[in-house]
Amino acid sequence: MILYGITDTFFRLQGLDAFGGNVSLDCLTMFRHLMVDVIVNSLHGIRLGAVRKWASGVDDILSTAIHDFPMLGVIVSLAHV
C-alpha cells in the first residue's frame, strides 16, 4: 500500500518531462508537496494527492500549513517581545 502511493506520486512527477524545460517550476514547493504526500502516505496510509493538487493549481491545506508554520512562529515570538 505504501509503496503503491509513493510510486504513483513518482509517476506523476515523471510527467514534468513533458514541460521540456520551457516552463519555470518552483522546485522547493514541488519538493514540499512531494514530502507531504510521502509522509502522510507512510504514516497514515492515506493518498493525499498534494503533488496532483499542486500540478493542477489547487491549494493543499496541509502543505500550506507546513509552509506557514515558520512564519507563524516568528510572528508569535515578536508578539511576546
Phi and psi in radians as a Rosetta constraint file:
Dihedral C 1 N 2 CA 2 C 2 CIRCULARHARMONIC -1.147 0.35
Dihedral N 2 CA 2 C 2 N 3 CIRCULARHARMONIC -0.778 0.35
Dihedral C 2 N 3 CA 3 C 3 CIRCULARHARMONIC -1.097 0.35
Dihedral N 3 CA 3 C 3 N 4 CIRCULARHARMONIC -0.648 0.35
Dihedral C 3 N 4 CA 4 C 4 CIRCULARHARMONIC -1.103 0.35
Dihedral N 4 CA 4 C 4 N 5 CIRCULARHARMONIC -0.761 0.35
Dihedral C 4 N 5 CA 5 C 5 CIRCULARHARMONIC -1.126 0.35
Dihedral N 5 CA 5 C 5 N 6 CIRCULARHARMONIC -0.676 0.35
Dihedral C 5 N 6 CA 6 C 6 CIRCULARHARMONIC -1.218 0.35
Dihedral N 6 CA 6 C 6 N 7 CIRCULARHARMONIC -0.745 0.35
Dihedral C 6 N 7 CA 7 C 7 CIRCULARHARMONIC -1.201 0.35
Dihedral N 7 CA 7 C 7 N 8 CIRCULARHARMONIC -0.590 0.35
Dihedral C 7 N 8 CA 8 C 8 CIRCULARHARMONIC -1.075 0.35
Dihedral N 8 CA 8 C 8 N 9 CIRCULARHARMONIC -0.768 0.35
Dihedral C 8 N 9 CA 9 C 9 CIRCULARHARMONIC -1.152 0.35
Dihedral N 9 CA 9 C 9 N 10 CIRCULARHARMONIC -0.687 0.35
Dihedral C 9 N 10 CA 10 C 10 CIRCULARHARMONIC -1.063 0.35
Dihedral N 10 CA 10 C 10 N 11 CIRCULARHARMONIC -0.746 0.35
Dihedral C 10 N 11 CA 11 C 11 CIRCULARHARMONIC -1.166 0.35
Dihedral N 11 CA 11 C 11 N 12 CIRCULARHARMONIC -0.546 0.35
Dihedral C 11 N 12 CA 12 C 12 CIRCULARHARMONIC -1.149 0.35
Dihedral N 12 CA 12 C 12 N 13 CIRCULARHARMONIC -0.691 0.35
Dihedral C 12 N 13 CA 13 C 13 CIRCULARHARMONIC -1.197 0.35
Dihedral N 13 CA 13 C 13 N 14 CIRCULARHARMONIC -0.516 0.35
Dihedral C 13 N 14 CA 14 C 14 CIRCULARHARMONIC -1.127 0.35
Dihedral N 14 CA 14 C 14 N 15 CIRCULARHARMONIC -0.351 0.35
Dihedral C 14 N 15 CA 15 C 15 CIRCULARHARMONIC -1.151 0.35
Dihedral N 15 CA 15 C 15 N 16 CIRCULARHARMONIC -0.228 0.35
Dihedral C 15 N 16 CA 16 C 16 CIRCULARHARMONIC -1.148 0.35
Dihedral N 16 CA 16 C 16 N 17 CIRCULARHARMONIC -0.367 0.35
Dihedral C 16 N 17 CA 17 C 17 CIRCULARHARMONIC -1.067 0.35
Dihedral N 17 CA 17 C 17 N 18 CIRCULARHARMONIC -0.429 0.35
Dihedral C 17 N 18 CA 18 C 18 CIRCULARHARMONIC -1.146 0.35
Dihedral N 18 CA 18 C 18 N 19 CIRCULARHARMONIC -0.439 0.35
Dihedral C 18 N 19 CA 19 C 19 CIRCULARHARMONIC -1.224 0.35
Dihedral N 19 CA 19 C 19 N 20 CIRCULARHARMONIC -0.502 0.35
Dihedral C 19 N 20 CA 20 C 20 CIRCULARHARMONIC 1.047 0.35
Dihedral N 20 CA 20 C 20 N 21 CIRCULARHARMONIC 0.471 0.35
Dihedral C 20 N 21 CA 21 C 21 CIRCULARHARMONIC 1.375 0.35
Dihedral N 21 CA 21 C 21 N 22 CIRCULARHARMONIC 0.119 0.35
Dihedral C 21 N 22 CA 22 C 22 CIRCULARHARMONIC -1.482 0.35
Dihedral N 22 CA 22 C 22 N 23 CIRCULARHARMONIC -0.277 0.35
Dihedral C 22 N 23 CA 23 C 23 CIRCULARHARMONIC -2.108 0.35
Dihedral N 23 CA 23 C 23 N 24 CIRCULARHARMONIC 2.386 0.35
Dihedral C 23 N 24 CA 24 C 24 CIRCULARHARMONIC -1.417 0.35
Dihedral N 24 CA 24 C 24 N 25 CIRCULARHARMONIC 2.323 0.35
Dihedral C 24 N 25 CA 25 C 25 CIRCULARHARMONIC -2.107 0.35
Dihedral N 25 CA 25 C 25 N 26 CIRCULARHARMONIC 2.532 0.35
Dihedral C 25 N 26 CA 26 C 26 CIRCULARHARMONIC -1.523 0.35
Dihedral N 26 CA 26 C 26 N 27 CIRCULARHARMONIC 1.774 0.35
Dihedral C 26 N 27 CA 27 C 27 CIRCULARHARMONIC -1.170 0.35
Dihedral N 27 CA 27 C 27 N 28 CIRCULARHARMONIC -0.610 0.35
Dihedral C 27 N 28 CA 28 C 28 CIRCULARHARMONIC -1.149 0.35
Dihedral N 28 CA 28 C 28 N 29 CIRCULARHARMONIC -0.683 0.35
Dihedral C 28 N 29 CA 29 C 29 CIRCULARHARMONIC -1.159 0.35
Dihedral N 29 CA 29 C 29 N 30 CIRCULARHARMONIC -0.748 0.35
Dihedral C 29 N 30 CA 30 C 30 CIRCULARHARMONIC -1.078 0.35
Dihedral N 30 CA 30 C 30 N 31 CIRCULARHARMONIC -0.743 0.35
Dihedral C 30 N 31 CA 31 C 31 CIRCULARHARMONIC -1.155 0.35
Dihedral N 31 CA 31 C 31 N 32 CIRCULARHARMONIC -0.679 0.35
Dihedral C 31 N 32 CA 32 C 32 CIRCULARHARMONIC -1.073 0.35
Dihedral N 32 CA 32 C 32 N 33 CIRCULARHARMONIC -0.791 0.35
Dihedral C 32 N 33 CA 33 C 33 CIRCULARHARMONIC -1.137 0.35
Dihedral N 33 CA 33 C 33 N 34 CIRCULARHARMONIC -0.662 0.35
Dihedral C 33 N 34 CA 34 C 34 CIRCULARHARMONIC -1.109 0.35
Dihedral N 34 CA 34 C 34 N 35 CIRCULARHARMONIC -0.773 0.35
Dihedral C 34 N 35 CA 35 C 35 CIRCULARHARMONIC -1.157 0.35
Dihedral N 35 CA 35 C 35 N 36 CIRCULARHARMONIC -0.632 0.35
Dihedral C 35 N 36 CA 36 C 36 CIRCULARHARMONIC -1.089 0.35
Dihedral N 36 CA 36 C 36 N 37 CIRCULARHARMONIC -0.775 0.35
Dihedral C 36 N 37 CA 37 C 37 CIRCULARHARMONIC -1.056 0.35
Dihedral N 37 CA 37 C 37 N 38 CIRCULARHARMONIC -0.822 0.35
Dihedral C 37 N 38 CA 38 C 38 CIRCULARHARMONIC -1.160 0.35
Dihedral N 38 CA 38 C 38 N 39 CIRCULARHARMONIC -0.800 0.35
Dihedral C 38 N 39 CA 39 C 39 CIRCULARHARMONIC -1.184 0.35
Dihedral N 39 CA 39 C 39 N 40 CIRCULARHARMONIC -0.789 0.35
Dihedral C 39 N 40 CA 40 C 40 CIRCULARHARMONIC -1.118 0.35
Dihedral N 40 CA 40 C 40 N 41 CIRCULARHARMONIC -0.677 0.35
Dihedral C 40 N 41 CA 41 C 41 CIRCULARHARMONIC -1.195 0.35
Dihedral N 41 CA 41 C 41 N 42 CIRCULARHARMONIC -0.714 0.35
Dihedral C 41 N 42 CA 42 C 42 CIRCULARHARMONIC -1.314 0.35
Dihedral N 42 CA 42 C 42 N 43 CIRCULARHARMONIC -0.564 0.35
Dihedral C 42 N 43 CA 43 C 43 CIRCULARHARMONIC -1.469 0.35
Dihedral N 43 CA 43 C 43 N 44 CIRCULARHARMONIC -0.692 0.35
Dihedral C 43 N 44 CA 44 C 44 CIRCULARHARMONIC -2.057 0.35
Dihedral N 44 CA 44 C 44 N 45 CIRCULARHARMONIC -0.158 0.35
Dihedral C 44 N 45 CA 45 C 45 CIRCULARHARMONIC 1.264 0.35
Dihedral N 45 CA 45 C 45 N 46 CIRCULARHARMONIC 0.391 0.35
Dihedral C 45 N 46 CA 46 C 46 CIRCULARHARMONIC -1.870 0.35
Dihedral N 46 CA 46 C 46 N 47 CIRCULARHARMONIC 2.333 0.35
Dihedral C 46 N 47 CA 47 C 47 CIRCULARHARMONIC -1.539 0.35
Dihedral N 47 CA 47 C 47 N 48 CIRCULARHARMONIC 1.742 0.35
Dihedral C 47 N 48 CA 48 C 48 CIRCULARHARMONIC -1.303 0.35
Dihedral N 48 CA 48 C 48 N 49 CIRCULARHARMONIC -0.686 0.35
Dihedral C 48 N 49 CA 49 C 49 CIRCULARHARMONIC 1.367 0.35
Dihedral N 49 CA 49 C 49 N 50 CIRCULARHARMONIC 0.565 0.35
Dihedral C 49 N 50 CA 50 C 50 CIRCULARHARMONIC -1.137 0.35
Dihedral N 50 CA 50 C 50 N 51 CIRCULARHARMONIC -0.659 0.35
Dihedral C 50 N 51 CA 51 C 51 CIRCULARHARMONIC -1.174 0.35
Dihedral N 51 CA 51 C 51 N 52 CIRCULARHARMONIC -0.728 0.35
Dihedral C 51 N 52 CA 52 C 52 CIRCULARHARMONIC -1.093 0.35
Dihedral N 52 CA 52 C 52 N 53 CIRCULARHARMONIC -0.747 0.35
Dihedral C 52 N 53 CA 53 C 53 CIRCULARHARMONIC -1.128 0.35
Dihedral N 53 CA 53 C 53 N 54 CIRCULARHARMONIC -0.730 0.35
Dihedral C 53 N 54 CA 54 C 54 CIRCULARHARMONIC -1.099 0.35
Dihedral N 54 CA 54 C 54 N 55 CIRCULARHARMONIC -0.734 0.35
Dihedral C 54 N 55 CA 55 C 55 CIRCULARHARMONIC -1.167 0.35
Dihedral N 55 CA 55 C 55 N 56 CIRCULARHARMONIC -0.522 0.35
Dihedral C 55 N 56 CA 56 C 56 CIRCULARHARMONIC -1.620 0.35
Dihedral N 56 CA 56 C 56 N 57 CIRCULARHARMONIC -0.010 0.35
Dihedral C 56 N 57 CA 57 C 57 CIRCULARHARMONIC 1.559 0.35
Dihedral N 57 CA 57 C 57 N 58 CIRCULARHARMONIC 0.166 0.35
Dihedral C 57 N 58 CA 58 C 58 CIRCULARHARMONIC -1.652 0.35
Dihedral N 58 CA 58 C 58 N 59 CIRCULARHARMONIC 2.421 0.35
Dihedral C 58 N 59 CA 59 C 59 CIRCULARHARMONIC -1.329 0.35
Dihedral N 59 CA 59 C 59 N 60 CIRCULARHARMONIC 2.381 0.35
Dihedral C 59 N 60 CA 60 C 60 CIRCULARHARMONIC -1.750 0.35
Dihedral N 60 CA 60 C 60 N 61 CIRCULARHARMONIC 2.199 0.35
Dihedral C 60 N 61 CA 61 C 61 CIRCULARHARMONIC -1.096 0.35
Dihedral N 61 CA 61 C 61 N 62 CIRCULARHARMONIC -0.766 0.35
Dihedral C 61 N 62 CA 62 C 62 CIRCULARHARMONIC -1.172 0.35
Dihedral N 62 CA 62 C 62 N 63 CIRCULARHARMONIC -0.730 0.35
Dihedral C 62 N 63 CA 63 C 63 CIRCULARHARMONIC -1.128 0.35
Dihedral N 63 CA 63 C 63 N 64 CIRCULARHARMONIC -0.663 0.35
Dihedral C 63 N 64 CA 64 C 64 CIRCULARHARMONIC -1.158 0.35
Dihedral N 64 CA 64 C 64 N 65 CIRCULARHARMONIC -0.708 0.35
Dihedral C 64 N 65 CA 65 C 65 CIRCULARHARMONIC -1.123 0.35
Dihedral N 65 CA 65 C 65 N 66 CIRCULARHARMONIC -0.691 0.35
Dihedral C 65 N 66 CA 66 C 66 CIRCULARHARMONIC -1.143 0.35
Dihedral N 66 CA 66 C 66 N 67 CIRCULARHARMONIC -0.668 0.35
Dihedral C 66 N 67 CA 67 C 67 CIRCULARHARMONIC -1.160 0.35
Dihedral N 67 CA 67 C 67 N 68 CIRCULARHARMONIC -0.671 0.35
Dihedral C 67 N 68 CA 68 C 68 CIRCULARHARMONIC -1.454 0.35
Dihedral N 68 CA 68 C 68 N 69 CIRCULARHARMONIC -0.232 0.35
Dihedral C 68 N 69 CA 69 C 69 CIRCULARHARMONIC -1.037 0.35
Dihedral N 69 CA 69 C 69 N 70 CIRCULARHARMONIC -0.837 0.35
Dihedral C 69 N 70 CA 70 C 70 CIRCULARHARMONIC -1.096 0.35
Dihedral N 70 CA 70 C 70 N 71 CIRCULARHARMONIC -0.659 0.35
Dihedral C 70 N 71 CA 71 C 71 CIRCULARHARMONIC -1.102 0.35
Dihedral N 71 CA 71 C 71 N 72 CIRCULARHARMONIC -0.700 0.35
Dihedral C 71 N 72 CA 72 C 72 CIRCULARHARMONIC -1.092 0.35
Dihedral N 72 CA 72 C 72 N 73 CIRCULARHARMONIC -0.705 0.35
Dihedral C 72 N 73 CA 73 C 73 CIRCULARHARMONIC -1.098 0.35
Dihedral N 73 CA 73 C 73 N 74 CIRCULARHARMONIC -0.687 0.35
Dihedral C 73 N 74 CA 74 C 74 CIRCULARHARMONIC -1.144 0.35
Dihedral N 74 CA 74 C 74 N 75 CIRCULARHARMONIC -0.770 0.35
Dihedral C 74 N 75 CA 75 C 75 CIRCULARHARMONIC -1.121 0.35
Dihedral N 75 CA 75 C 75 N 76 CIRCULARHARMONIC -0.740 0.35
Dihedral C 75 N 76 CA 76 C 76 CIRCULARHARMONIC -1.143 0.35
Dihedral N 76 CA 76 C 76 N 77 CIRCULARHARMONIC -0.725 0.35
Dihedral C 76 N 77 CA 77 C 77 CIRCULARHARMONIC -1.198 0.35
Dihedral N 77 CA 77 C 77 N 78 CIRCULARHARMONIC -0.586 0.35
Dihedral C 77 N 78 CA 78 C 78 CIRCULARHARMONIC -1.241 0.35
Dihedral N 78 CA 78 C 78 N 79 CIRCULARHARMONIC -0.516 0.35
Dihedral C 78 N 79 CA 79 C 79 CIRCULARHARMONIC -1.213 0.35
Dihedral N 79 CA 79 C 79 N 80 CIRCULARHARMONIC -0.453 0.35
Dihedral C 79 N 80 CA 80 C 80 CIRCULARHARMONIC -1.541 0.35
Dihedral N 80 CA 80 C 80 N 81 CIRCULARHARMONIC -0.032 0.35
